[in-house]
Amino acid sequence: MRIIDHHIVGHSGGGAGRTGDVFDPNTGKVQARVTLGTKADLDRAVAAAQAAQPAWAATNPQRRARVMFRFKELVEANMQSLAELLASEHGKVVADAKGDIQRGLEVVEFACGVPHVLKGEYTPGAGPGIDVYSMRQPLGIGAGITPFNFPAMIPLWMGAVATACGNAFILKPSERDPSLPVRLAELFREAGMPEGIFQVVHGDKEMVDAILDHPAISAVSFVGSSDIAHYVYRRGVDAGKRVQAMGGAKNHGIVMPDADLDQVVSDLAGAAFGSAGERCMALPVVVPVGDKTADALREKLIPAIDALRVGVSTDAEAHYGPVVTAQHRERIENWIQTGVDEGAELVVDGRGFKLQGHEEGFFIGPTLFDRVTPQMSAYKEEIFGPVLQIVRAPDFETALRLPSDHQYGNGVAIFTRNGHAAREFAARVNVGMVGINVPIPVPVAYHTFGGWKRSGFGDTNQHGMEGVKFWTKVKTVTQRWPDGSTDGGNAFVIPTMG
C-alpha cells in the first residue's frame, strides 16, 4: 500500500505511527494511506523553517520572484499528470482539476510581482532634515491549513504569497487528498526554493492544534467549515498569532424577472452542480423574484438537470464526478431527507445514484428542491453537495434580505438586465463577494477573496494586496542626519514635525 508521507527537510519517512485511508472516490477503494503526524513532526518542520527563513528573507525580491516564475513553468509543464493525481483522490473531473490548479497559478503569477508590491512608502522632508519611510518585512514562519475541495488552489493562494514575501511556510492539507500538495512542494524545490521554505505536514486535529499552539509559527491561514474556522481563529489568536480563517457558505443567486433565463439555467448548472457542489463558492440557492419567474425557471431547470452527466473523474464527457468520501455522500443524502421532512418540494432526487461499473463509488445524482423557506434547517446550513434549492421571493426587497440575513456571507449573485437594480443590490447586500450576471464571483488574483459573517474570521482576506498585508509586518523608520549645527536643547521634548 502506497504511503503518503510528510515533505519535511531531513524527514526519513517510513509511514510509522498512525495513518489515515485515502480513497479513490470513483471506486470506493482505499488507494493509499497518509501519515498522520505528531507535534514532533511539526517541530522538525519548524526547525528546518527557522534554519532556512533568514537567508530566504534576505534574498532580494527579484530572485524570490524568479523561483515563482520557474515554479509556474514546471506546473504548466506537468499540468496533465497533476490534474489526474488531484482528480484520483478528490473525485472532481480532470478538466475541473485543471481549473483548480490554474486558479492557484494565477496567484503564483501575482506573487511573481512581489518586488513591486513590497515597495514601501517614503516622505522626504517630513520635518526639518527628517525623512520617514516604511518597509514591509516577513513575519517569519507561517502555516496553512487547507480543505479537501481545492487541494491545489488554496495551498497556492496561501503559500505563494507567504513565501514570495520572504516567509517560510508549513502546509497542513486535508488528509483526504494529500498527494497533490506534496507534489507541489517537490516542484517548488525543483524550481529553486531552498529546503525548509515550503514544507508539508499531514495530520488531523492533533496536528492542527500543534500548529495553532506552536510559539514559532507567527501566522495561520485556514479554510474549512465555519465551526472549525471559529475554533482555529480563537485558539490561534489566544496563542498570539495572526489568523485568517475562512468558513462555510450558502451562496444565493437572485433572478430578477428581466433576467435571461436560458443563460441563468446554464450558469446554475455549472455553479450548483460543478465539482459535485463541493465548493465554498458554489451557488446552491436560487431566488427567483415573483412566482412567474420561479415557474419559468423551474420549467427550464428540470430538463437541464436531467441532461447532466455524472461520471468518473477521467470521463471527459462528465459534468461532475463522485464526492470525496462515503461519509460525505451519506451526509448529503441525510440533508436531502431533512429537506423533505421539513416540507420542501423534492423535484429531482439524486439519492441512490449508481454508476454502472462503479457501483461502489461515492456518486450522488443532482437534486432540486422547490418551495424552500428560510425557516428550514436545510436552507440555513451548508450542504456542500449537488443540491439546488429554489427559495421564492415576492419582490426585490425580500430577495435582498435573504442573503443579507443569512448566517453565511461568502458570495452572492444577481441576474438581471437592469443596471440600477444590480447597482442597488451590490451596494446594499450584506455579503463579501458579489457577482452581477456572474454565478461564481471568485475575484481575480490581484484583487482579494473573503467572506463576511460566519464565512470569515479575521480582518484580512486571501491573496491580492490583502494577502501581502497578512503575511508581512510594516516597519516605519524616521531618520535624521545632523549637520552639527544644533545644540540639542530640545532633546527632552516630544518630537514634532512642525
For each residue, the residues with C-beta under 8 A, 3 or more apart:
1: 30 32 33
2: 31 32 33
3: 13 14 15 19 32 33 34 35
4: 22 32 33 34 35 178 179 182 202
5: 11 13 14 15 34 35 182 202
6: 11 13 35 37 41 45 199 200 201 202
7: 11 182 185 186 199 200
8: 11 41 44 45 48 199 200 201
9: 44 45 48 52 195 196 199
10: 44 48
11: 5 6 7 8 41 44 45
12:
13: 3 5 6 35
14: 3 5
15: 3 5 19 33 35
16: 35
17: 35 36 38
18: 35 36
19: 3 15 33 34 35 36
20: 33 34 36 175 202 204
21: 30 33
22: 4 30 31 32 33 34 89 175 176 177 178 179
23: 28 29 30 31 89 176 324 325 326 362
24: 27 28 29 30 31 88 89
25: 28 89 90 91 313 321 322 323 324 325 361 362
26: 88 91 312 313 314 321 322 358 361
27: 24 358 360 361
28: 23 24 25 326 360 361 362
29: 23 24 360
30: 1 21 22 23 24 33
31: 2 22 23 24 88 89
32: 1 2 3 4 22 89 179
33: 1 2 3 4 15 19 20 21 22 30
34: 3 4 5 19 20 22 175 178 202
35: 3 4 5 6 13 15 16 17 18 19 202
36: 17 18 19 20 175 202 203 204 206 207
37: 6 41 42 201 202 203 206 207
38: 17 41 42 203 206 207 210
39: 42 43 206 210
40: 43 44
41: 6 8 11 37 38 44 45 201 203 207
42: 37 38 39 45 46 170 201 207 210 211 214
43: 39 40 46 47 214
44: 8 9 10 11 40 41 47 48
45: 6 8 9 11 41 42 48 49 170 199 201
46: 42 43 49 50 141 170 214 216 217
47: 43 44 50 51
48: 8 9 10 44 45 51 52 195 196 199
49: 45 46 52 53 141 168 169 170 196 197 199 216
50: 46 47 53 141 168 216
51: 47 48 196
52: 9 48 49 55 56 168 194 195 196 197
53: 49 50 56 57 138 140 141 166 167 168 196 197
54: 57 58
55: 52 58 59 194
56: 52 53 59 64 163 166 167 168 194 197
57: 53 54 137 138 166 167
58: 54 55
59: 55 56 63 64 166
60: 63 64 115
61: 64 65 114 115 118 164 166
62: 65 66 115
63: 59 60 66 67
64: 56 59 60 61 67 68 114 163 164 166
65: 61 62 68 69 111 112 113 114 115 164
66: 62 63 69 70 192
67: 63 64 70 71 188 191 192 193
68: 64 65 71 72 108 111 112 114 160 164 191
69: 65 66 72 73 112
70: 66 67 73 74 191 192
71: 67 68 74 75 108 187 188 191 193
72: 68 69 75 76 105 108 109 112
73: 69 70 76 77 191
74: 70 71 77 78 187 190 191
75: 71 72 78 79 82 101 105 108 184 187
76: 72 73 79 105
77: 73 74
78: 74 75 81 82 187
79: 75 76 82 83 98 101
80: 83 84
81: 78 84 85
82: 75 78 79 85 86 97 101 152 180 183
83: 79 80 86 87 94 95 97 98 100 101
84: 80 81 87 88 94 97 314
85: 81 82 88 89 179 180 183
86: 82 83 89 90 92 97 100 101 151 152 177 180
87: 83 84 90 91 92 93 94 96 97 313 314 321
88: 24 26 31 84 85 179 313
89: 22 23 24 25 31 32 85 86 151 176 177 178 179 180
90: 25 86 87 97 148 149 151 176 177 313 324
91: 25 26 87 276 313 321 322 323 324 362
92: 86 87 96 97 100 275 276 278 313 320 321
93: 87 96 97 311 313 314 315 316 318 319 320 321
94: 83 84 87 97 98 313 314 316
95: 83 98 99 316
96: 87 92 93 99 100 274 275 320
97: 82 83 84 86 87 90 92 93 94 100 101 152 313
98: 79 83 94 95 101 102
99: 95 96 102 103
100: 83 86 92 96 97 103 104 150 151 152 153
101: 75 79 82 83 86 97 98 104 105 152 153
102: 98 99 105 106
103: 99 100 106 107 150 153 442
104: 100 101 107 108 150 152 153 154 155 156 157 160
105: 72 75 76 101 102 108 109 156
106: 102 103 109 110 444 445
107: 103 104 110 111 156 157 160 161 445 463 467
108: 68 71 72 75 104 105 111 112 156 160
109: 72 105 106 112 113 445
110: 106 107 113 160 161 445 446 463 464
111: 65 68 107 108 114 160 161 163 164
112: 65 68 69 72 108 109 164
113: 65 109 110 116 117
114: 61 64 65 68 111 117 118 164 165 468
115: 60 61 62 65 118 119
116: 113 119
117: 113 114 465 468
118: 61 114 115 136 165 468 472
119: 115 116
120: 133 134 135 136 474
121: 133 134
122: 131 132 133 134
123: 126 131 132 133
124: 131
125: 129 130 131
126: 123 130 131 132 478 497
127: 130 480 495 496 497 498
128:
129: 125 480 481 482 483
130: 125 126 127 478 479 480 497
131: 122 123 124 125 126 478 479 480
132: 122 123 126 476 477 478 479
133: 120 121 122 123 476 477 479
134: 120 121 122 474 475 476 477
135: 120 474 475 477
136: 118 120 165 468 472 473 474 475
137: 57 166 472 473 474 475
138: 53 57 165 166 167 471 472 473
139: 142 167 218 219 242 471 472 473
140: 53 167 168 216 218
141: 46 49 50 53 167 168 169 170 216 217 218
142: 139 158 162 167 168 169 170 217 218 219 220 221 471
143: 169 170 171 172 211 217 219 220 221
144: 154 155 158 159 162 169 170 171 172 220 221 222
145: 172 208 211 220 221 222 223 224 232
146: 150 151 154 155 158 171 172 173 174 181 222 223
147: 150 154 174 223 224
148: 90 151 174 176 177 278 324
149: 90 275 278 279 280 324 384
150: 100 103 104 146 147 153 154 223 279
151: 86 89 90 100 146 148 154 155 173 174 177 178 180 181
152: 82 86 97 100 101 104 155 156 180 181 184
153: 100 101 103 104 150 156 157
154: 104 144 146 147 150 151 157 158 223
155: 104 144 146 151 152 158 159 171 173 181 184
156: 104 105 107 108 152 153 159 160 184
157: 104 107 153 154 160 161 449 462 463 467
158: 142 144 146 154 155 161 162 169 171 221 462 467
159: 144 155 156 162 163 169 171 184 188 198
160: 68 104 107 108 110 111 156 157 163 164
161: 107 110 111 157 158 164 165 463 467 468 470 471
162: 142 144 158 159 165 167 169 219 221 471
163: 56 64 111 159 160 166 167 168 169 188 193 197 198
164: 61 64 65 68 111 112 114 160 161
165: 114 118 136 138 161 162 468 471 472
166: 53 56 57 59 61 64 137 138 163 472
167: 53 56 57 138 139 140 141 142 162 163 219 471
168: 49 50 52 53 56 140 141 142 163 196 197 198 199
169: 49 141 142 143 144 158 159 162 163 197 198 199
170: 42 45 46 49 141 142 143 144 199 200 201 211 217
171: 143 144 146 155 158 159 181 185 198 199 200 201
172: 143 144 145 146 200 201 202 203 207 208 211
173: 146 151 155 177 178 180 181 200 202
174: 146 147 148 151 177 178
175: 20 22 34 36 178 202 203 204
176: 22 23 89 90 148 324 325
177: 22 86 89 90 148 151 173 174 180 324
178: 4 22 34 89 151 173 174 175 181 182 200 202
179: 4 22 32 85 88 89 182 183
180: 82 85 86 89 151 152 173 177 183 184
181: 146 151 152 155 171 173 178 184 185 200
182: 4 5 7 178 179 185 186 200
183: 82 85 179 180 186 187
184: 75 152 155 156 159 180 181 187 188 198
185: 7 171 181 182 188 189 198 199 200
186: 7 182 183 189 190
187: 71 74 75 78 183 184 190 191
188: 67 71 159 163 184 185 191 193 197 198
189: 185 186 193 195 198
190: 74 186 187
191: 67 68 70 71 73 74 187 188
192: 66 67 70
193: 67 71 163 188 189 197 198
194: 52 55 56 197
195: 9 48 52 189
196: 9 48 49 51 52 53 168 199
197: 49 52 53 56 163 168 169 188 193 194
198: 159 163 168 169 171 184 185 188 189 193
199: 6 7 8 9 45 48 49 168 169 170 171 185 196
200: 6 7 8 170 171 172 173 178 181 182 185
201: 6 8 37 41 42 45 170 171 172 207
202: 4 5 6 20 34 35 36 37 172 173 175 178 207
203: 36 37 38 41 172 175 206 207 208 210
204: 20 36 175 207 208
205: 208 209
206: 36 37 38 39 203 209 210
207: 36 37 38 41 42 172 201 202 203 204 210 211
208: 145 172 203 204 205 211 212 232
209: 205 206 212 213 235
210: 38 39 42 203 206 207 213 214
211: 42 143 145 170 172 207 208 214 217 220
212: 208 209 220 232 235 236 239 241
213: 209 210 235 239
214: 42 43 46 210 211 217
215: 239 240
216: 46 49 50 140 141
217: 46 141 142 143 170 211 214 220 241
218: 139 140 141 142 241 242
219: 139 142 143 162 167 241 242 243 470 471
220: 142 143 144 145 211 212 217 232 236 241 242 243 244 245
221: 142 143 144 145 158 162 243 244 245 462 470
222: 144 145 146 228 229 232 233 243 244 245 246
223: 145 146 147 150 154 229 245 246 280 462
224: 145 147 228 229 232 245 246 247
225: 228 229 247 248 382
226: 229 230 247 248 382 407 408 454 455
227: 230 231 247
228: 222 224 225 231 232 247
229: 222 223 224 225 226 232 233 245 246 247 248 456 457
230: 226 227 233 234 245 247 454 457
231: 227 228 234 235
232: 145 208 212 220 222 224 228 229 235 236 243 245 457
233: 222 229 230 236 237 243 245 457 458
234: 230 231 237 238
235: 209 212 213 231 232 238 239
236: 212 220 232 233 239 241 243 245
237: 233 234 240 241 243
238: 234 235
239: 212 213 215 235 236
240: 215 237
241: 212 217 218 219 220 236 237
242: 139 218 219 220 458 460 470
243: 219 220 221 222 232 233 236 237 457 458
244: 220 221 222 450 456 457 458 459 460 461 462 470
245: 220 221 222 223 224 229 230 232 233 236 456 457 458
246: 222 223 224 229 280 449 450 451 455 456 457 462
247: 224 225 226 227 228 229 230 408 410 451 454 455 456 457
248: 225 226 229 280 382 384 408 410 454 455
249: 280 281 282 382 408 410 411 451 455
250: 284 285 379 380 381 382 406 407 408 410
251: 281 282 283 284 285 403 408 410 411 412 413
252: 283 285 286 287 391 402 403 406 412 413
253: 264 267 268 271 283 285 286 287 412 413 414 415 439
254: 287 289 393 399 400 403 412 413 414 415 416 425
255: 259 261 264 286 287 288 289 293 297 415
256: 259 289 293 396 414 415 416 417 418 421
257: 289 290 292 293
258: 416 417 418
259: 255 256 263 264 293 415 416 417
260: 263 264 415 417
261: 255 264 265 293 296 297 300
262: 265 266 300
263: 259 260 266 267 415 437
264: 253 255 259 260 261 267 268 286 297 415
265: 261 262 268 269 297 300 301 304
266: 262 263 269 270 304
267: 253 263 264 270 271 283 415 439
268: 253 264 265 271 272 283 286 301 304 388 439
269: 265 266 272 273 274 304 305 308 319
270: 266 267 273 274 319 439 440
271: 253 267 268 274 282 283 413 439 440
272: 268 269 277 282 283 284 286 366 386 387 388
273: 269 270 276 277 305 308 319 320 366 386 388
274: 96 269 270 271 277 279 282 319 320
275: 92 96 149 278 279 282 320
276: 91 92 273 320 321 322 323 364 385 386
277: 272 273 274 282 284 383 384 385 386 387
278: 92 148 149 275 282 323 324 328 384 385
279: 149 150 274 275 282 440
280: 149 223 246 248 249 410 451 455
281: 249 251 410 411 433 440 441 442
282: 249 251 271 272 274 275 277 278 279 384 440
283: 251 252 253 267 268 271 272 286 388 411 413 439 440
284: 250 251 272 277 382 383 387 388 389
285: 250 251 252 253 372 379 388 389 391 402
286: 252 253 255 264 268 272 283 297 388 389 390 391
287: 252 253 254 255 390 391 392 393 399 402 403
288: 255 293 294 297 390 392 393
289: 254 255 256 257 293 393 394 395 396 398 399
290: 257 293 294 393 394 395
291: 294 295 392 394
292: 257 295 296
293: 255 256 257 259 261 288 289 290 296 297
294: 288 290 291 297 298 370 390 392
295: 291 292 298 299
296: 261 292 293 299 300
297: 255 261 264 265 286 288 293 294 300 301 390
298: 294 295 301 302 347 370 390
299: 295 296 302
300: 261 262 265 296 297 303 304
301: 265 268 297 298 304 305 368 388
302: 298 299 305 306 347 348 368
303: 300 306 307
304: 265 266 268 269 300 301 307 308
305: 269 273 301 302 308 348 366 368 388
306: 302 303 348
307: 303 304
308: 269 273 304 305 319 320 366
309: 315 317 318 319
310: 318 319 320 321 353 355 363 364 365 366
311: 93 315 317 318 319 321 355
312: 26 315 318 321 322 355 358 361
313: 25 26 87 88 90 91 92 93 94 97 318 321 322
314: 26 84 87 93 94
315: 93 309 311 312 318 321
316: 93 94 95
317: 309 311
318: 93 309 310 311 312 313 315 321
319: 93 269 270 273 274 308 309 310 311
320: 92 93 96 273 274 275 276 308 310 386
321: 25 26 87 91 92 93 276 310 311 312 313 315 318 363
322: 25 26 91 276 312 313 329 361 362 363 364
323: 25 91 276 278 328 329 332 362 363 364 385
324: 23 25 90 91 148 149 176 177 278 328 362
325: 23 25 176 328 329 362
326: 23 28 329 330 362
327: 330 331
328: 278 323 324 325 331 332 362 384 385
329: 322 323 325 326 332 333 362 363 364 385
330: 326 327 333 334
331: 327 328 334 335 385
332: 323 328 329 335 336 364 383 384 385 386 387
333: 329 330 336 337 351 364
334: 330 331 337 338
335: 331 332 338 339 378 381 383 385 387
336: 332 333 339 340 346 349 350 351 367 387
337: 333 334 340 341 351
338: 334 335 341 342 377 378
339: 335 336 342 344 346 369 372 376 378 387 389
340: 336 337 344 346
341: 337 338
342: 338 339 376 377 378
343: 371 373 376
344: 339 340 369 370 371 372 373 376 378 389
345: 369 370 371
346: 336 339 340 349 367 368 369
347: 298 302 368 369 370
348: 302 305 306 365 366 367 368
349: 336 346 352 365 367
350: 336 353 364 365 366 367 386 387
351: 333 336 337 364 365 367
352: 349 365
353: 310 350 363 364 365
354: 359 363
355: 310 311 312 358 359 361 363
356: 359
357:
358: 26 27 312 355 361 363
359: 354 355 356
360: 27 28 29
361: 25 26 27 28 312 322 355 358
362: 23 25 28 91 322 323 324 325 326 328 329
363: 310 321 322 323 329 353 354 355 358
364: 276 310 322 323 329 332 333 350 351 353 367 385 386
365: 310 348 349 350 351 352 353 386
366: 272 273 305 308 310 348 350 386 387 388
367: 336 346 348 349 350 351 364 385 386 387 388
368: 301 302 305 346 347 348 387 388 390
369: 339 344 345 346 347 372 378 387 388 389 390
370: 294 298 344 345 347 390 392
371: 343 344 345 390 392
372: 285 339 344 369 376 378 379 389 390 391
373: 343 344 376 379 391
374: 379 380 391 402 405
375: 379
376: 339 342 343 344 372 373 379 380
377: 338 342 380 381
378: 335 338 339 342 344 369 372 381 383 389
379: 250 285 372 373 374 375 376 389 391
380: 250 374 376 377 406 407
381: 250 335 377 378
382: 225 226 248 249 250 284 408
383: 277 284 332 335 378 387
384: 149 248 277 278 282 328 332
385: 276 277 278 323 328 329 331 332 335 364 367
386: 272 273 276 277 320 332 350 364 365 366 367
387: 272 277 284 332 335 336 339 350 366 367 368 369 383
388: 268 272 273 283 284 285 286 301 305 366 367 368 369
389: 284 285 286 339 344 369 372 378 379
390: 286 287 288 294 297 298 368 369 370 371 372
391: 252 285 286 287 372 373 374 379 402
392: 287 288 291 294 370 371
393: 254 287 288 289 290 396 398 399 402
394: 289 290 291 398
395: 289 290 398 399
396: 256 289 393 399 400 421 425
397: 400 401
398: 289 393 394 395 401 402
399: 254 287 289 393 395 396 402
400: 254 396 397 403 404 425 428 429
401: 397 398 404 405
402: 252 285 287 374 391 393 398 399 405 406
403: 251 252 254 287 400 406 409 412 429 430 431
404: 400 401 428 429 430 431
405: 374 401 402 430
406: 250 252 380 402 403 409 453
407: 226 250 380 453 454
408: 226 247 248 249 250 251 382 451 453 454 455
409: 403 406 430 431 432 451 452 453 454 455 456
410: 247 248 249 250 251 280 281 431 432 433 451 452 455 456
411: 249 251 281 283 431 432 433 434 435 440 441 442 451
412: 251 252 253 254 403 429 431 433 434 435 441
413: 251 252 253 254 271 283 434 435 436 437 438 439 440 441
414: 253 254 256 421 422 425 426 434 435 436 437
415: 253 254 255 256 259 260 263 264 267 437
416: 254 256 258 259 421 422 436 437
417: 256 258 259 260
418: 256 258 421 422
419: 422 423
420: 423 424
421: 256 396 414 416 418 424 425
422: 414 416 418 419 425 426 436 437
423: 419 420 426 427
424: 420 421 427 428
425: 254 396 400 414 421 422 428 429 434 436
426: 414 422 423 429 434 436
427: 423 424
428: 400 404 424 425
429: 400 403 404 412 425 426 434
430: 403 404 405 409 452 453
431: 403 404 409 410 411 412 434 451 452
432: 409 410 411 450 451 452 455 456
433: 281 410 411 412 441 442 443 449 450 451
434: 411 412 413 414 425 426 429 431 441
435: 411 412 413 414 438 439 440 441
436: 413 414 416 422 425 426
437: 263 413 414 415 416 422
438: 413 435 441
439: 253 267 268 270 271 283 413 435
440: 270 271 279 281 282 283 411 413 435
441: 281 411 412 413 433 434 435 438
442: 103 281 411 433 449
443: 433 447 448 449 464
444: 106 447
445: 106 107 109 110 463 464
446: 110 464 465
447: 443 444 464
448: 443 461 462 463 464 465 466 467
449: 157 246 433 442 443 461 462 463 464
450: 244 246 432 433 456 460 461 462 466
451: 246 247 249 280 408 409 410 411 431 432 433 455 456
452: 409 410 430 431 432 455 456
453: 406 407 408 409 430 456
454: 226 230 247 248 407 408 409
455: 226 246 247 248 249 280 408 409 410 432 451 452
456: 229 244 245 246 247 409 410 432 450 451 452 453 461
457: 229 230 232 233 243 244 245 246 247
458: 233 242 243 244 245
459: 244
460: 242 244 450 466 467 469 470
461: 244 448 449 450 456 464 466 467 470
462: 157 158 221 223 244 246 448 449 450 466 467
463: 107 110 157 161 445 448 449 466 467
464: 110 443 445 446 447 448 449 461 467 468
465: 117 446 448 468 469
466: 448 450 460 461 462 463 469 470
467: 107 157 158 161 448 460 461 462 463 464 470 471
468: 114 117 118 136 161 165 464 465 471 472
469: 460 465 466 472
470: 161 219 221 242 244 460 461 466 467
471: 138 139 142 161 162 165 167 219 467 468
472: 118 136 137 138 139 165 166 468 469
473: 136 137 138 139
474: 120 134 135 136 137
475: 134 135 136 137
476: 132 133 134
477: 132 133 134 135
478: 126 130 131 132
479: 130 131 132 133
480: 127 129 130 131
481: 129
482: 129 485 486
483: 129 486
484:
485: 482
486: 482 483 489
487:
488: 491
489: 486
490: 493
491: 488
492:
493: 490
494:
495: 127
496: 127
497: 126 127 130
498: 127
